[in-house]
Amino acid sequence: MKHSAWICIAAAGAALVAACDSSVTDSETTSGSGGGTTTSVGGGTVGADLPCEVADVLANCSACHATPKPSGGVSLRSRDDLLAAAPSDPSVTVADRALARMQDSTNPMPPTGQLAAADIATFEGWISDGMPAGGCDGPPPPETVCTSDSYWTQGDEGSRDMYPGRACITCHEAPGPGEHGPPLLFGGTVYPTVHEPDDCNGGGPTVQGSVVVVTDANGVEHSATVRSNGNFLIESEANLATPIHAEVRRDGKVNKMKDPVDSGDCNSCHTVDGANDAPGRILAP
């Protein structure tokens, strides 16, 4: 016996037992074609090409829309399904249409009740990010490449070209025996790409001619020309009035830091993978 395309009932708490199609069977977990684990509720499976948090949200819809004969012909089984044009409105994607139904409090999807606001926000955020592929193992780590294919190998010889990519002020102020570098107002390294390893020389054609400008909390600008290996710094015993804004200028273009920060030790956040919400290395515009 077949029922209306949107009629499903809730059972066993989070799981849905579908009354959408006679082909629906009991809940199970299986292995998807992408090699990852897929979520199955009522016999419908959500593919391994979706980020885990998105698959978890769509598991609430899978009893009706991830089966071999999905309700209304609308499948939410895979990323390709979600990227397809919606049958009811080809001007939008299936994902867009699904989001609209999730947000519709009077006629929601699933019809057993509107999803939690956090779940809807997760799905909406994934759409806003361009609906990237994923999986329960998480995205692959970013590729780390030394674009220049050359490294600093001369140790602590006191050059302004030393240790590109490393946190300059942290090193210069490190406690312990021996001499350290001069005090720095600010310092860091500009690279051609966002994930470059420590000690890799930056600079290059896309960086040459860049100037880093730091504006302190008093509106005073301090600028440093980027050296051939990407390093920039200003030696000073003064302190920056924080928070500061920073930007890289080159050939009339500007790459601005989004938010102000409380440190001029640029590479302490702009690491190979990024720290404290930094995306990775400092890039020229």
C-alpha positions as CSV (number, residue, x, y, z in Angstrom):
1,M,0.0,0.0,0.0
2,K,1.4,3.4,-1.0
3,H,0.6,6.7,0.8
4,S,0.9,10.4,0.0
5,A,4.5,11.5,-0.9
6,W,5.1,13.4,2.3
7,I,3.4,11.2,4.8
8,C,5.9,9.7,7.3
9,I,5.5,9.0,11.0
10,A,8.0,9.2,13.8
11,A,9.1,6.1,15.7
12,A,11.8,5.1,18.2
13,G,12.6,8.7,18.9
14,A,15.0,10.1,16.3
15,A,14.3,7.3,13.7
16,L,11.5,7.6,11.2
17,V,9.5,4.6,10.0
18,A,8.3,5.5,6.5
19,A,4.7,5.1,5.3
20,C,5.9,6.6,2.0
21,D,6.6,3.6,-0.1
22,S,6.3,-0.1,0.2
23,S,10.0,-0.5,-0.7
24,V,11.0,1.0,2.7
25,T,12.5,-1.5,5.2
26,D,13.9,-1.4,8.7
27,S,16.7,0.9,9.9
28,E,20.2,-0.2,9.1
29,T,23.7,1.1,8.6
30,T,25.6,0.2,5.5
31,S,28.8,1.0,3.6
32,G,28.5,3.6,0.8
33,S,30.2,3.6,-2.6
34,G,32.6,6.3,-1.4
35,G,34.0,4.0,1.2
36,G,32.6,5.8,4.2
37,T,29.7,4.8,6.5
38,T,26.3,5.9,5.3
39,T,23.3,6.7,7.6
40,S,20.2,4.7,6.9
41,V,16.7,5.2,8.5
42,G,13.7,3.2,7.3
43,G,15.8,1.7,4.5
44,G,16.9,5.0,3.0
45,T,20.6,5.8,2.9
46,V,22.5,9.1,2.9
47,G,25.7,8.9,0.8
48,A,29.2,9.1,2.0
49,D,29.9,12.1,-0.1
50,L,28.2,14.4,2.4
51,P,29.8,16.0,5.5
52,C,28.8,14.1,8.6
53,E,26.8,16.9,10.1
54,V,24.8,17.4,6.9
55,A,24.2,13.6,6.6
56,D,22.9,13.7,10.2
57,V,20.4,16.4,9.4
58,L,19.2,14.6,6.2
59,A,18.8,11.3,8.1
60,N,15.6,12.9,9.4
61,C,14.3,12.9,5.8
62,S,15.9,9.7,4.5
63,A,13.0,7.4,5.2
64,C,11.1,9.1,2.4
65,H,13.8,10.7,0.3
66,A,16.8,8.3,0.3
67,T,15.0,5.2,-0.9
68,P,15.2,3.5,-4.3
69,K,11.7,5.1,-5.0
70,P,11.9,8.4,-3.2
71,S,8.7,10.3,-2.4
72,G,7.7,12.7,-5.0
73,G,10.7,11.6,-7.1
74,V,12.9,13.9,-4.9
75,S,16.0,12.1,-3.7
76,L,18.2,13.4,-0.9
77,R,20.6,10.4,-1.1
78,S,23.7,12.1,-2.4
79,R,25.4,15.5,-3.0
80,D,24.6,15.1,-6.7
81,D,20.9,14.7,-5.8
82,L,21.0,17.9,-3.7
83,L,22.8,19.9,-6.5
84,A,20.1,18.9,-9.1
85,A,17.3,21.2,-10.1
86,A,14.2,20.9,-7.9
87,P,11.3,19.2,-9.8
88,S,8.8,21.7,-8.4
89,D,11.0,24.7,-9.3
90,P,13.9,24.1,-11.7
91,S,15.3,27.6,-11.0
92,V,16.6,26.3,-7.6
93,T,18.4,23.2,-6.4
94,V,16.9,20.3,-4.5
95,A,18.9,21.5,-1.5
96,D,17.4,25.0,-1.7
97,R,13.9,23.6,-1.9
98,A,14.6,21.2,1.0
99,L,15.9,24.1,3.1
100,A,12.7,26.1,2.3
101,R,10.6,23.2,3.5
102,M,12.7,22.8,6.6
103,Q,12.2,26.5,7.4
104,D,8.4,26.4,6.7
105,S,6.8,26.1,10.1
106,T,3.3,25.6,8.7
107,N,4.2,22.9,6.1
108,P,7.6,21.6,7.3
109,M,9.8,18.8,6.1
110,P,9.7,16.3,7.7
111,P,6.0,16.5,8.2
112,T,6.3,15.0,11.6
113,G,7.6,18.3,12.9
114,Q,10.0,21.1,12.2
115,L,13.7,20.2,12.8
116,A,15.7,21.9,15.5
117,A,16.9,25.4,14.6
118,A,20.5,24.2,15.0
119,D,20.0,21.4,12.4
120,I,18.4,23.8,10.0
121,A,21.3,26.3,10.5
122,T,23.8,23.5,9.8
123,F,22.1,22.7,6.5
124,E,21.7,26.3,5.5
125,G,25.4,27.0,6.3
126,W,26.5,24.0,4.1
127,I,24.5,25.5,1.2
128,S,26.0,28.9,1.8
129,D,29.5,27.4,1.7
130,G,28.8,26.0,-1.8
131,M,27.7,22.5,-0.8
132,P,31.2,21.0,-0.5
133,A,31.7,17.3,-0.6
134,G,32.8,15.6,2.6
135,G,32.6,12.5,4.7
136,C,32.7,11.3,8.3
137,D,36.5,11.3,8.2
138,G,36.4,15.0,7.6
139,P,37.9,17.0,4.7
140,P,41.4,16.1,3.5
141,P,44.2,18.1,5.1
142,P,45.3,21.1,3.1
143,E,48.2,20.5,0.8
144,T,51.4,22.0,2.1
145,V,53.8,23.2,-0.6
146,C,57.0,25.3,-0.5
147,T,56.4,27.3,-3.6
148,S,59.9,28.6,-3.8
149,D,61.4,25.1,-3.2
150,S,64.1,26.9,-1.1
151,Y,64.6,26.9,2.6
152,W,66.5,28.9,5.3
153,T,69.4,26.6,6.3
154,Q,71.8,29.0,7.9
155,G,70.6,28.8,11.5
156,D,70.9,31.8,13.9
157,E,73.2,34.0,11.9
158,G,71.2,37.1,12.6
159,S,70.0,37.9,9.1
160,R,66.6,39.5,8.5
161,D,66.0,36.6,6.2
162,M,66.2,34.0,8.9
163,Y,63.5,31.5,9.8
164,P,60.7,32.6,7.4
165,G,57.3,31.4,8.6
166,R,58.2,31.2,12.2
167,A,56.9,33.5,15.0
168,C,59.5,36.2,15.0
169,I,58.6,38.0,18.3
170,T,58.1,34.8,20.2
171,C,61.6,33.7,19.2
172,H,63.2,37.1,19.8
173,E,61.7,37.3,23.3
174,A,62.3,33.6,24.3
175,P,63.7,33.3,27.8
176,G,66.9,31.3,28.5
177,P,70.6,31.6,28.0
178,G,72.3,33.1,25.0
179,E,71.6,36.2,22.9
180,H,68.3,36.7,21.1
181,G,67.4,39.0,18.3
182,P,66.6,42.7,18.7
183,P,63.2,43.7,20.0
184,L,60.6,43.9,17.2
185,L,57.5,46.1,16.9
186,F,56.0,43.6,14.5
187,G,57.2,40.9,12.0
188,G,56.1,38.0,9.8
189,T,56.3,36.5,6.4
190,V,54.3,37.0,3.2
191,Y,53.8,33.9,1.0
192,P,52.4,33.2,-2.5
193,T,50.0,30.5,-1.2
194,V,48.2,29.9,2.1
195,H,49.8,26.7,3.3
196,E,53.6,26.9,3.2
197,P,55.9,25.2,5.7
198,D,58.2,26.8,8.3
199,D,61.6,27.9,7.0
200,C,60.3,27.9,3.5
201,N,61.4,31.1,1.7
202,G,58.4,33.2,0.7
203,G,58.5,36.1,-1.7
204,G,58.5,35.4,-5.4
205,P,56.9,37.3,-8.3
206,T,53.5,37.5,-6.7
207,V,54.9,38.9,-3.5
208,Q,57.7,41.3,-4.7
209,G,56.9,44.9,-4.1
210,S,54.6,44.3,-1.2
211,V,54.4,46.5,1.8
212,V,52.9,45.5,5.1
213,V,51.1,48.4,6.9
214,V,50.1,48.1,10.6
215,T,47.8,50.7,12.1
216,D,47.8,50.9,15.9
217,A,44.9,51.7,18.2
218,N,45.9,55.4,18.1
219,G,45.7,55.5,14.3
220,V,49.4,55.6,13.8
221,E,50.6,53.7,10.7
222,H,53.8,51.7,10.7
223,S,55.0,50.1,7.4
224,A,57.6,47.5,6.4
225,T,58.8,46.5,2.9
226,V,58.6,42.8,2.3
227,R,62.1,41.3,1.7
228,S,63.0,39.0,-1.2
229,N,62.3,35.9,0.9
230,G,58.9,37.2,2.2
231,N,60.0,38.4,5.6
232,F,59.0,41.8,7.0
233,L,59.8,43.5,10.3
234,I,60.4,46.7,12.2
235,E,63.0,46.7,15.0
236,S,61.9,48.8,18.0
237,E,61.7,48.7,21.7
238,A,58.4,50.6,21.6
239,N,55.1,48.8,22.1
240,L,52.2,48.8,19.7
241,A,49.0,50.3,21.0
242,T,46.5,47.5,20.5
243,P,44.3,46.4,19.0
244,I,46.0,46.8,15.6
245,H,44.8,46.5,12.0
246,A,47.1,45.1,9.3
247,E,47.1,45.0,5.6
248,V,49.4,44.1,2.7
249,R,49.6,46.6,-0.2
250,R,51.0,45.8,-3.7
251,D,50.5,47.5,-7.1
252,G,47.5,49.5,-5.9
253,K,45.8,46.5,-4.4
254,V,45.2,45.8,-0.7
255,N,44.7,42.6,1.3
256,K,43.3,43.6,4.6
257,M,43.1,41.6,7.8
258,K,39.4,41.0,8.7
259,D,39.5,41.6,12.4
260,P,41.9,43.6,14.7
261,V,44.4,41.7,16.8
262,D,46.4,42.3,20.0
263,S,49.8,41.2,18.7
264,G,52.3,42.2,16.1
265,D,53.8,38.6,16.1
266,C,52.1,37.9,12.8
267,N,53.4,34.4,12.2
268,S,52.1,33.2,15.6
269,C,48.7,33.1,14.0
270,H,49.5,32.8,10.3
271,T,51.0,29.4,10.6
272,V,51.1,26.7,8.0
273,D,47.6,25.6,8.9
274,G,46.4,28.8,10.6
275,A,45.8,29.4,14.3
276,N,43.3,31.6,16.2
277,D,41.0,31.7,13.2
278,A,43.7,32.7,10.7
279,P,43.3,30.8,7.5
280,G,47.0,30.1,7.1
281,R,49.9,32.2,5.8
282,I,49.8,35.9,5.0
283,L,49.1,36.5,1.3
284,A,49.9,39.4,-1.0
285,P,46.9,40.9,-2.8
